[in-house]
Structures are given as C-alpha cells and as structure tokens.
Amino acid sequence: MMSTNVKKWAMAGILSLSVFSLVACGSNQGSENKPAKTQDQALTVVTNAEFPPFESQEGGKIVGFDVDLINAVAKAENLQVKVQHTPWDAMFDAIDHDKANVAIAAITVNDERKQKYDFSDSYFEAKQFILVPKDSTVAKLDDLKGKKIGVQTATTGEKVLQDRFGKTYEGIKGFDDIPAAIDDLTTKRLDAVVVDKAVVLEYVKKIGSQKFKIVDDSSIQPEYYGILVKKGNSELLSKINDGLKKIKQDGTYDQISKKYFADQAK
C-alpha cells in the first residue's frame, strides 16, 4: 500500500492532468469557431446569395459574378476559399466576430462602412435604377414622393431614398432581400423598387418587360463595390488587391464580366 504522502502526490498529479485536459479541450473548441487565417486553410467568404446576377443559389450551389470573381482572385493568389450564403446583416456580424474572413455581395464602399471595415480596390461600378409598373408615370426619383417604395434594408437603395426624402419618410419599405420586394411590386403592394442597375436588368429579363419598365435618373450618382475584410487585416487585403490586379491584367475579369453582363452596358 502507498504511504499517505505518496497518495497525496499521486492525487495531485491526477488533478493536474485533468485540468490540463480541460484547458486543451477548451482551446480546441474555441479554434473551431474561428475562420482560417493561413494559406493552407480555406478562407471563409460570406455572401448574401439573393442578389442575382452577383450571387444567387442554383440547385443548392452558390453562383454569380461575385462568386466567380472571388474564386479567380483566390486562384491568382494561391488561396483557398469557402463561400457561404449568409443574410445581409449577418454578413457584417460574421466579419465582426471573426466567423468569416471576407465578405463579397455587391457591397457599396461608402464613408460610413470604411470607418468600421477595410475594402479592396473597387471591382464594379453600379448605379441605382427604379423599377415601376409599365403604366407608371414615374420618370425620375423625385416622382416617387408620396409613393410606396421597396428597397433592401441597409443598402444603397435605402440610403438614396433617405437622402432624398428624409430618414423618417414613411413610404420606404425595407426588405431582407430584393426578391421579396419584387413580389410586392408584382402584387401592387408597392409602387416602385429601387435597386442596383444590374439586378434590375436581370429581373426584367426573367419577369418580362411587358408589365414593368426601368427608370434611370441621372441625378443618382454611381457607386462602387469592394471586397470587405475586418479593419486592420492588411495582409489579407493586400493579397485580395494583388489578385484583383492580376485578373484584370490577364483578362480573367473581362471574361467573368462578359459571362454575366454581356447584354448590359457597363
């Protein structure tokens, strides 16, 4: 039998091993929730796949201009990426809480967002268009005053309307995604939808131009999309910018653009 002292030493050793095991398990569990940060692991890319032709889901797969673009950028820089569909607001939360490395979803670069996030060089110039019924008398943005207008919440479309009519204007109706806004326009619960040019043109191709028309107001200034990363992630941002430069120089960007926007004037 062991002496009392030997028993005490043995028990202390068992307790130490137990504490070490618990700490080790806790460390592993915490690391599973963090996105990859090295070249050997896939970077987590979040996108709101409800915004064709930039991103959408087909047969359970995420496709679109932004998806092809980020894959091309990653290939040019020998990076691996894993693209995940995420609701619009949740994309930014994922970046904030280190659950994703990159967000790409036709995200407009503006001063407010630049205070909190870092953006790549711009990769697309866009503009807000107005979609209205064919018999609508709306010919410019100011004609929407007093009407019910659909936008995707927290997007440039919403900001354009708030800047023109005020943040308290009751006619603005926010949606989680553009398809829901288009549905309400189709069923006449809305008088108009304000959304990115390329997206409007894509929907008109699908639903037809017999019932709807597009209004282009020259007073609405163009906007620029950028790839978003967490503030201060200069290493990743540099790789993304290098990749963008490479695919623009070797013609890959033009090929992707032609695939999605061949019938649209840029």
C-alpha positions in Angstrom: 0.0 0.0 0.0 1.1 3.6 -0.7 2.0 5.9 2.2 -0.1 9.0 2.9 2.4 11.3 1.3 2.7 9.2 -1.9 -1.1 9.1 -2.2 -1.2 12.9 -1.9 1.4 13.3 -4.7 -0.4 10.8 -6.9 -3.7 12.6 -6.4 -2.1 16.0 -7.2 -0.7 14.5 -10.4 -4.2 13.2 -11.5 -5.8 16.6 -10.8 -3.1 18.4 -12.8 -3.6 16.1 -15.8 -7.4 16.7 -15.5 -7.0 20.4 -15.6 -4.6 20.3 -18.5 -7.1 18.1 -20.4 -9.9 20.5 -19.8 -7.8 23.5 -20.9 -6.7 21.7 -24.1 -10.3 20.7 -25.0 -11.4 24.3 -24.4 -8.7 25.6 -26.7 -9.7 23.2 -29.5 -13.3 24.1 -29.2 -12.6 27.8 -29.4 -10.4 27.4 -32.5 -13.2 25.6 -34.4 -15.3 28.7 -34.4 -12.7 30.9 -35.9 -12.1 31.3 -39.7 -9.0 30.1 -41.4 -6.1 32.6 -41.4 -3.3 30.7 -43.3 -2.7 29.8 -46.9 -3.0 26.1 -46.1 -6.6 26.5 -45.0 -9.7 27.8 -46.8 -10.7 31.3 -46.1 -14.4 31.7 -45.2 -16.2 34.0 -47.6 -19.7 35.2 -46.8 -22.2 36.4 -49.3 -25.9 37.2 -49.4 -26.9 34.8 -52.2 -30.2 36.6 -53.0 -28.9 39.2 -55.4 -28.6 37.9 -58.9 -26.6 38.1 -61.1 -24.0 38.9 -58.4 -24.9 36.0 -56.2 -27.7 33.5 -56.0 -28.4 29.8 -55.3 -29.0 27.3 -58.0 -29.5 23.7 -57.1 -28.0 24.3 -53.7 -24.9 25.8 -55.2 -23.9 29.5 -54.8 -23.2 31.1 -58.2 -22.8 34.5 -59.7 -20.4 37.3 -60.7 -19.1 37.9 -57.2 -18.6 34.1 -56.6 -16.6 33.7 -59.8 -14.6 36.9 -59.0 -13.5 35.8 -55.5 -12.6 32.4 -56.8 -10.5 33.9 -59.5 -8.8 36.3 -57.0 -8.1 33.4 -54.7 -6.6 31.3 -57.5 -4.4 34.1 -58.6 -3.0 34.3 -55.0 -2.9 30.6 -54.3 -5.6 30.9 -51.7 -8.4 28.5 -50.9 -11.9 29.9 -50.3 -15.2 28.5 -48.9 -18.2 30.6 -49.9 -21.2 30.6 -47.6 -24.7 32.1 -48.0 -25.5 34.5 -45.2 -28.2 37.0 -44.6 -27.2 40.6 -45.4 -26.9 41.9 -41.8 -25.4 38.7 -40.6 -22.5 39.0 -43.1 -21.2 42.0 -41.2 -21.7 40.3 -37.9 -19.6 37.3 -39.2 -16.7 39.6 -40.0 -17.1 41.5 -36.7 -16.9 38.3 -34.7 -14.2 36.5 -36.7 -16.5 33.9 -38.1 -15.6 34.9 -41.6 -12.5 36.4 -43.3 -14.1 38.0 -46.3 -17.5 39.4 -47.4 -18.4 40.0 -51.0 -22.0 40.7 -52.0 -22.2 43.8 -54.2 -21.2 45.8 -51.1 -21.0 49.5 -51.8 -18.0 51.3 -50.5 -19.0 54.4 -48.5 -17.6 56.5 -45.8 -19.7 55.0 -43.0 -18.6 51.5 -43.8 -15.0 52.5 -44.3 -14.9 53.6 -40.6 -15.5 50.1 -39.5 -14.2 47.8 -42.3 -11.4 47.8 -44.8 -12.2 47.5 -48.5 -10.4 46.3 -51.5 -9.9 48.4 -54.6 -13.3 48.8 -56.3 -14.2 46.0 -58.7 -17.5 47.2 -60.2 -19.3 50.5 -60.9 -23.0 50.4 -60.4 -26.0 52.7 -60.1 -29.5 52.6 -58.6 -32.3 52.2 -61.0 -36.1 52.5 -60.4 -38.4 49.6 -61.3 -42.0 50.5 -61.8 -45.2 49.1 -63.5 -45.4 49.7 -67.2 -48.2 52.3 -66.8 -46.5 54.3 -64.1 -46.0 58.0 -64.6 -42.7 58.0 -62.6 -39.9 59.4 -64.7 -37.4 60.4 -62.1 -36.6 59.8 -58.4 -38.5 62.9 -57.2 -41.7 61.4 -58.7 -41.6 58.7 -56.0 -42.5 61.2 -53.3 -45.8 60.1 -51.7 -45.5 56.6 -53.1 -44.7 53.2 -51.5 -41.1 52.2 -52.4 -39.3 48.9 -51.7 -35.6 48.6 -51.0 -33.3 46.0 -49.4 -32.7 47.2 -45.9 -29.3 48.8 -45.1 -28.3 49.1 -48.8 -27.5 52.0 -51.1 -31.1 51.9 -52.4 -32.4 52.7 -49.0 -29.8 55.5 -48.4 -30.6 57.1 -51.8 -34.3 57.4 -50.8 -33.5 58.6 -47.2 -31.1 61.2 -48.6 -33.8 62.5 -51.0 -37.0 62.2 -48.8 -35.6 62.0 -45.3 -35.0 59.1 -42.9 -38.5 59.3 -41.4 -40.2 59.1 -44.8 -43.0 56.5 -44.2 -43.1 55.4 -47.9 -39.9 53.5 -47.7 -40.4 49.8 -47.0 -37.4 47.7 -46.2 -37.0 44.0 -47.2 -34.5 41.4 -46.2 -33.9 40.6 -49.9 -34.9 42.0 -53.3 -37.0 39.0 -54.5 -39.5 39.8 -51.7 -39.6 43.5 -52.8 -40.2 42.4 -56.4 -43.0 40.2 -55.3 -44.7 43.1 -53.5 -44.3 45.2 -56.6 -45.8 42.5 -58.8 -48.8 42.2 -56.5 -49.2 46.0 -56.4 -48.4 46.4 -52.7 -45.6 48.7 -53.8 -45.4 51.5 -56.4 -41.7 51.1 -57.1 -38.5 49.3 -56.2 -35.1 51.0 -56.1 -32.2 48.6 -56.6 -28.8 48.2 -58.4 -28.9 48.5 -62.2 -27.6 45.0 -63.0 -30.0 43.4 -60.6 -33.0 45.3 -62.1 -32.0 44.3 -65.6 -31.6 40.7 -64.5 -35.1 40.6 -63.0 -36.7 42.3 -66.1 -35.2 39.5 -68.2 -36.9 37.0 -66.0 -40.3 38.6 -65.5 -40.5 40.4 -68.8 -40.7 44.0 -69.9 -44.4 43.8 -70.7 -45.5 44.7 -67.2 -42.6 46.7 -65.9 -40.2 49.5 -67.0 -36.9 50.8 -65.7 -36.3 54.4 -64.9 -32.7 55.8 -64.9 -32.4 59.1 -63.1 -29.2 61.0 -63.9 -29.3 62.7 -60.5 -28.5 59.4 -58.8 -24.7 59.1 -58.5 -22.9 55.9 -59.4 -21.5 53.7 -56.6 -18.6 51.3 -56.4 -18.4 47.8 -55.0 -15.5 46.5 -52.9 -14.5 43.2 -51.2 -14.7 43.7 -47.4 -12.4 42.4 -44.7 -12.1 43.2 -41.0 -10.5 46.5 -40.1 -6.7 46.2 -39.9 -6.4 42.9 -41.8 -3.8 44.4 -44.1 -2.1 41.2 -45.1 -5.3 39.6 -46.5 -6.4 42.9 -48.0 -3.1 43.2 -49.9 -3.5 39.6 -51.3 -7.0 40.5 -52.5 -5.9 43.7 -54.2 -2.9 41.8 -55.8 -5.3 39.1 -57.0 -7.7 41.7 -58.4 -4.9 43.4 -60.3 -3.7 40.1 -61.8 -7.1 39.0 -63.0 -7.7 42.4 -64.6 -4.4 42.3 -66.3 -4.6 38.8 -67.7 -8.2 39.2 -69.0 -9.9 36.9 -66.4 -12.0 39.8 -65.1 -13.3 40.7 -68.6 -14.2 37.0 -69.2 -16.2 36.9 -65.9 -17.9 40.2 -66.7 -18.9 39.1 -70.2 -20.4 36.0 -68.8 -22.8 37.9 -66.6 -23.2 41.3 -68.3 -22.6 40.8 -72.0 -26.0 42.3 -72.8 -25.7 45.2 -70.3 -23.9 48.5 -70.9 -21.4 48.9 -68.1 
